[in-house]
């Protein structure tokens, strides 16, 4: 079952060195433009194909996010749950909330 996670809790986990897998559920161009450091890109229509390689540990804590106005994170999180991932959270605020609170994003140099 997926559960929401707050920005503060997510930031605390990341900065505290906790092992958390971040999944951005937007398209590749949005991911390349900017994403939370350490995230992998997994749009909802590619979960079945990408999850086994990108998220091999089904018991690892996973946080899925997109933007604050889309539902891709919820769709992706539900699919991960259906595939047997046991610790899936959704950061509903997404990248906009992250940036609005002064937290950094990283960009791909392509």
Beta strands, then each sheet from edge to edge (+ up, - down):
strand 1: 3-4
strand 2: 21-24
strand 3: 40-41
strand 4: 62-65
strand 5: 88-91
sheet 1: 1+ 5+ 4+ 2+ 3+
end
